[in-house]
Each structure stands twice: as structure tokens, then as C-alpha cells.
Amino acid sequence: MTAAAPTLQTFPLDSASLPFMAADVGGTHVRVGLIRAGGSDGGTIEILSYRKYRCGDHPSLSAILSDFASHHPQVAHCVIASAGYALADGNVISANLPWPLSASRIRDDLGFEAVHLVNDFEAVAHAAAHIDGSQVLQLTGPAQAPRGPTLVVGPGTGLGAALWIPVGERSVVLATEAGQAALAAGTELEMAVLQHMLRNRSHVSIEHGALSGPGLLNLYNALCAVRGTAPVHATPDAVSAAACDGSDPLAVQTLELFCGILGSTIGDMALLYGVQGGIYLAGGILPKLGPFLIGSTFVERFLNKGPMAKALQRIPVKLVEHGQLGVIGAASWYLEKLATQASQHKQQMQ
């Protein structure tokens, strides 16, 4: 899941009080919400309506948004959180989406005044401030952490990762290409599996080799090859289901590898990015794997960083259960841009 630079457009100053559409676009599902800023200061987000669509059931994103719009009053603005790299012309390059994504095409098709694009995990990072204790499962670390850089990471159709950095009353979010970094092995079995993957390519990314839906299937197929066994599962869902119900030992071992690699990778990211405020695990895969993840080597591998284990012990790691996180994050990003522009405009008028 590659990082998309957000499109920086002019945000009308009177837009903060008006409903708008927000969408979280993944490789498998699109989640769409009708959003309005809540509270007297516009600091909260109110979801007026929400719906989830399967990408494969629709010919384009325009068709999905048009269906959603047909059930609601017309709005002028739409913000889209999506995997991929956004070009200056509003087109998005992505290997994980089933159809082309173009902000200008969507604007013209649906008659929006403007369509704003933001990286999907950058949006999820903006949602961190809207997550409460009832929406998370604590995996390790203290319940609370000081305000500081916060990592949001998660495997889905690809692997997304973004860093939320507080700056005064505002924040900065760093969207990353973490999923494209090289997969590292930490055990002899992982080395054997990685060696097998490297037979057909010179670079095995974290995303492709393990930490995504396709990566989980690649991990399973490679493990089967190492064990000299023919694969019996053809989809990531089949592998994870067989692992969770314990019906297939190789599927169980695959998911154990997945969880161990996930813990080790996230521990590396925490050290690389100077995380202090916590780590949120999101994405389309992990919320289904809560009990398995808890019983795995995830925490052990996360902390296995030599003398830096003590530093990692002070970082809360939480699994996010909230299915609307991407939509809330896209809306939060949009409203923060409106607030920043309004503040700048006020200063210019003084």
C-alpha cells in the first residue's frame, strides 16, 4: 500500500459547518459517510449516514459515490482517503485498487465543487484523536502514554503506515512507504521462507512477503514449499480461517509467522520513527485475528530489540476495532485543513 501525497486545494472558509461526503477507499471495500462537524467549535465529527460497499460489485468509485449520494441531499465537497500515489493532476497511481481513481473525473461525474485526496493511512492517523477505550484491544504497554508521535499501521490489501505528530494545538501526519521496505527474517524458519521468495525476485517487501492479505497467502505458499507440501488454501481468508479454528497445522504456522513478523516489524518502526504516544494497529485483517494475535509471539517479537526493550515497554500497542476509522480520519483531515486555513485567513485580515 503505497503512500499518496494529499492534494492541497483551497478550502472554502464557509465549508466547516456544511455536511460533506467522506470515503475510505481500499482494495476490497469502500466505506462512505455523510459527515458534519459537531460541537460549538467544530472539533468533533458527526456521522449522519454510513455505508460499506464491495469494490468488485461496482465499475468505478464514481458509481459507488453516486449510489450513496442518491440517498442523501447534495453536498459540495468530498474527501477521499485512498491507497496510492496522487499525481498533480488528481489521478492516483495504485496497484491495489480494482479501477482507476481520478479526483477530477469524480468531481465532474457527481457535480462536486471540489474533491480532496489524502493517503488512506494518513487519514487513519488523523482519526487517532477520535478513538476511545471501548474501540481498542490493548496488546502491550501502559494504558496511557505521553502526547507524542503516534504510529498507525495495518495490513489489508496492502500495508499502510503513518505517523501522527502533535505540533501545538494542531498536528502533522507523515505518510510512509513502510510496506515497501525489505522484509527481514528473525528466525531460521523465516530465513528459509524468505530465501524461497527471493528465488523469483530480487526484492521482497514487507507488504508482498507477509504483512497484507496477498502477503499472507504468499507466506503460506512459501511455507508449503519449504515444508514440501502442496497448498490447499487459495485465499488469505481461507488461510486465516483454517488457522483460527486450528483445522490446518500449516495455516496455523503461517499465521504464527505473520504475527511474529508483524511484532518485529512494528518494533522496528517504533524505533525508527521515535514513537512515544502509542501504536494503533488497524487495517482490514487484524480486527478478525484478535484472540490469535494475543496468543502469538507478537508482543515477544515487538519487545525483542535488545537494550531498547525497556523503551518499547513504555509504548501502548492497541488493536483498533472501529470499522469507520478511515472515514472518520478523512473527515478529521479535511476539517483540520479548514480550521488551519481559517486561522491563516484571520491572521491575514488583522
C-alpha positions in Angstrom: 0.0 0.0 0.0 1.9 3.0 -1.2 1.7 6.5 0.2 -0.3 9.2 -1.5 0.6 12.8 -1.2 -2.6 14.7 -0.3 -3.9 17.1 -2.8 -3.7 20.6 -1.4 -6.6 22.6 -2.7 -8.2 25.8 -1.5 -10.8 25.0 1.2 -13.8 27.5 1.2 -13.9 29.2 4.5 -17.7 28.7 5.0 -17.5 24.9 4.5 -16.8 23.8 8.1 -20.5 24.0 9.1 -21.8 22.2 6.0 -22.2 18.4 5.6 -19.8 16.8 3.2 -19.0 13.3 1.9 -16.0 11.3 3.2 -14.9 8.0 1.7 -12.2 5.4 2.7 -11.2 3.6 -0.5 -9.4 0.2 -0.1 -8.6 -2.6 -2.5 -11.6 -4.6 -1.3 -14.1 -2.2 0.3 -15.1 1.4 0.0 -16.7 3.0 3.1 -18.6 6.2 2.7 -20.1 8.6 5.2 -22.1 11.8 5.2 -20.3 13.9 7.7 -20.8 17.1 9.6 -18.6 18.9 12.1 -20.1 18.7 15.6 -19.7 20.8 18.7 -19.7 24.5 19.1 -16.0 24.7 17.9 -16.4 22.1 15.2 -13.9 19.9 17.0 -16.0 16.7 16.9 -17.2 14.7 14.0 -20.8 13.6 13.5 -21.6 10.7 11.1 -25.0 11.4 9.6 -25.0 8.3 7.4 -22.7 5.5 6.6 -22.4 2.6 4.2 -19.9 -0.1 3.2 -19.5 -1.2 -0.5 -17.6 -4.1 -2.1 -15.3 -2.7 -4.8 -15.8 -5.7 -7.1 -19.5 -5.1 -7.3 -19.2 -1.7 -8.9 -17.5 -0.5 -12.1 -15.9 2.6 -10.6 -15.6 4.8 -7.5 -17.9 7.3 -9.2 -20.6 4.6 -9.3 -20.2 3.9 -5.6 -20.3 7.5 -4.6 -23.2 8.2 -6.9 -25.2 5.4 -5.3 -24.5 6.8 -1.9 -25.3 10.4 -3.0 -28.7 9.2 -4.5 -29.9 8.6 -0.9 -28.9 12.0 0.5 -29.1 15.7 -0.1 -26.5 17.0 -2.5 -23.2 18.2 -0.9 -20.5 20.4 -2.5 -17.3 18.7 -1.2 -16.0 15.2 -1.0 -12.8 14.0 0.7 -11.3 10.6 -0.3 -8.8 8.6 1.6 -7.1 6.1 -0.7 -4.0 4.0 -1.1 -1.8 5.0 -3.9 0.3 8.0 -5.1 -1.6 11.1 -6.1 -0.3 13.0 -9.1 -0.6 16.7 -9.5 -3.5 16.2 -12.0 -5.6 14.4 -9.4 -5.0 10.9 -10.8 -3.9 8.2 -8.3 -1.4 5.5 -9.1 -2.2 2.3 -7.2 -1.6 -1.4 -7.7 -4.2 -2.3 -5.1 -7.4 -0.6 -6.5 -9.6 -2.5 -9.0 -10.2 0.5 -11.2 -8.6 3.9 -11.9 -9.1 6.7 -9.4 -9.3 10.3 -10.6 -10.4 13.3 -8.5 -11.3 15.4 -11.5 -13.4 12.6 -13.0 -15.3 12.1 -9.8 -15.8 15.8 -9.4 -17.2 16.0 -12.9 -19.3 12.8 -12.7 -21.0 13.8 -9.4 -21.0 17.6 -9.7 -18.9 18.3 -6.6 -17.3 21.7 -6.3 -14.1 20.0 -5.1 -12.8 16.5 -4.4 -9.8 16.3 -1.9 -7.5 13.3 -1.8 -5.5 12.1 1.2 -3.4 9.0 1.8 -5.5 6.3 3.5 -3.2 5.8 6.5 -2.6 9.4 6.8 -6.3 9.7 7.3 -6.4 6.9 9.8 -3.6 8.7 11.7 -5.8 11.8 11.9 -8.5 9.6 13.4 -6.3 8.7 16.4 -7.7 11.6 18.4 -11.3 10.2 18.0 -10.6 6.7 19.3 -11.7 5.9 22.8 -11.0 3.0 25.1 -14.1 1.0 24.1 -12.9 0.8 20.5 -9.4 -0.8 21.1 -7.9 -4.0 22.4 -4.7 -3.4 24.5 -1.9 -5.8 23.4 1.0 -4.4 25.5 2.4 -1.4 27.3 0.7 1.1 29.7 -2.9 2.2 29.2 -1.8 5.8 28.7 1.2 7.4 27.1 2.5 11.0 26.9 1.4 13.1 24.0 3.9 12.4 21.3 4.5 10.8 17.9 1.9 8.1 17.4 2.1 5.3 14.8 -0.9 3.9 13.0 -0.1 0.8 10.9 -2.1 -2.1 9.5 -2.2 -4.8 6.9 -5.1 -5.0 4.5 -4.9 -5.3 0.7 -1.5 -3.7 1.2 0.4 -2.4 4.3 -0.2 1.1 5.4 1.7 3.1 8.0 1.6 6.8 9.0 3.0 8.8 11.9 0.8 11.4 13.7 3.0 14.1 15.2 1.4 16.7 17.5 2.5 20.3 16.9 0.9 22.7 19.4 -2.8 22.5 19.0 -2.5 21.1 15.5 -0.8 18.0 14.1 1.4 16.9 11.2 1.0 13.4 9.7 3.8 11.7 7.9 2.6 9.2 5.4 5.2 6.5 4.8 6.2 3.8 2.3 7.0 1.4 5.2 5.3 -1.5 3.4 7.8 -1.3 0.5 10.8 -1.7 2.8 12.6 -5.1 2.6 11.2 -8.0 4.6 13.6 -9.0 7.4 13.8 -12.5 8.9 14.2 -13.1 12.6 14.1 -16.9 12.9 15.6 -19.8 11.0 12.2 -20.7 9.5 11.6 -17.1 8.4 15.0 -17.1 6.8 14.1 -20.3 4.9 10.8 -18.8 3.8 12.4 -15.5 2.7 15.1 -17.4 0.8 12.4 -19.3 -1.1 10.7 -16.0 -2.0 14.0 -14.5 -3.2 14.3 -17.2 -5.8 11.9 -15.4 -8.1 12.6 -11.7 -7.3 15.5 -9.6 -6.1 13.4 -7.6 -3.6 10.7 -9.0 -1.2 8.9 -6.2 0.5 7.3 -6.4 3.9 3.9 -5.9 2.2 4.4 -8.5 -0.5 6.2 -11.1 1.6 3.9 -11.2 4.7 2.0 -8.2 6.1 -1.0 -7.9 3.8 -3.8 -10.1 2.5 -1.8 -11.1 -0.6 1.3 -11.3 1.6 -0.3 -13.8 4.0 -1.1 -16.0 1.0 2.4 -15.6 -0.3 3.7 -16.5 3.2 1.6 -19.6 3.2 2.6 -20.8 -0.2 6.3 -20.3 0.6 5.9 -22.2 3.8 4.3 -25.0 2.0 7.2 -25.1 -0.4 9.7 -25.1 2.4 7.8 -28.0 4.1 7.4 -29.9 0.8 3.6 -29.8 1.0 1.1 -28.8 -1.7 -1.0 -25.8 -0.8 -4.7 -26.4 -0.1 -5.9 -22.9 0.5 -6.3 -20.4 -2.3 -7.2 -17.1 -0.5 -5.9 -15.2 2.6 -9.3 -15.6 4.2 -9.1 -19.4 3.9 -5.7 -19.4 5.4 -6.6 -17.2 8.4 -9.9 -19.1 9.0 -8.1 -22.5 9.0 -5.5 -21.1 11.4 -8.0 -19.6 13.8 -10.1 -22.8 14.0 -6.9 -24.9 14.2 -8.0 -27.2 11.4 -4.8 -26.9 9.4 -1.4 -27.0 11.1 0.4 -25.3 8.2 -2.2 -22.5 8.2 -1.6 -22.1 12.0 2.1 -22.0 11.5 1.6 -19.4 8.7 -0.4 -17.1 10.9 2.1 -17.6 13.7 4.8 -16.4 11.3 2.6 -13.5 10.2 2.1 -12.4 13.8 5.8 -12.7 14.7 6.9 -10.7 11.7 4.3 -8.1 12.5 5.6 -7.7 16.0 9.2 -7.5 14.9 8.4 -5.0 12.1 6.3 -2.7 14.3 9.0 -2.7 16.9 11.5 -1.6 14.2 9.1 1.1 13.1 8.7 2.4 16.7 12.4 2.8 17.0 12.9 4.3 13.5 10.1 6.9 13.9 10.7 7.8 17.6 7.2 6.7 18.7 6.2 7.8 22.1 2.4 8.4 22.1 1.4 4.8 21.2 0.8 2.4 18.3 -2.6 1.7 16.8 -3.0 -1.5 14.7 -5.7 -1.1 12.1 -6.3 -2.4 8.6 -8.7 -5.0 7.2 -7.0 -8.1 8.5 -6.1 -7.7 12.2 -9.5 -7.0 13.8 -10.5 -10.5 12.8 -7.4 -12.0 14.5 -7.6 -10.6 18.0 -7.6 -13.8 20.0 -4.9 -15.4 17.8 -2.8 -12.3 17.9 -2.9 -12.2 21.7 -1.8 -15.8 21.9 1.0 -15.4 19.4 4.6 -14.2 19.7 3.6 -10.7 18.6 4.5 -9.0 21.9 7.6 -11.0 22.4 8.9 -10.1 19.0 7.9 -6.5 19.4 10.0 -6.2 22.5 12.9 -8.2 21.2 15.1 -5.2 20.4 18.0 -5.8 22.8 18.5 -2.9 25.3 15.7 -0.9 23.6 13.1 -3.4 25.0 12.7 -1.1 28.1 11.9 1.8 25.8 9.3 -0.2 23.9 7.7 -1.4 27.1 6.6 2.2 27.7 4.6 2.3 24.4 1.0 1.3 24.4 0.1 -1.0 21.5 -3.6 -1.2 20.7 -5.7 -3.1 18.2 -8.4 -0.8 16.7 -11.8 -2.3 16.3 -13.5 0.7 14.8 -14.8 -0.1 11.3 -15.4 3.5 10.4 -11.9 4.7 11.2 -10.8 5.6 7.6 -14.0 7.7 7.1 -13.5 9.5 10.4 -9.9 10.1 9.6 -10.6 11.6 6.2 -13.2 13.8 7.7 -10.8 14.9 10.5 -8.1 15.7 8.0 -10.5 17.8 5.9 -11.8 19.7 8.9 -8.3 20.3 10.3 -7.3 21.8 6.9 -10.4 24.0 7.0 -9.5 25.2 10.5 -5.9 25.9 9.6 -6.9 27.9 6.5 -9.5 29.8 8.5 -6.8 30.7 11.1 -4.4 31.8 8.5 -7.1 34.0 6.8 -7.9 35.6 10.2 -4.3 36.4 10.8 -4.0 38.0 7.3 -7.1 40.2 8.0 -5.7 41.5 11.2 
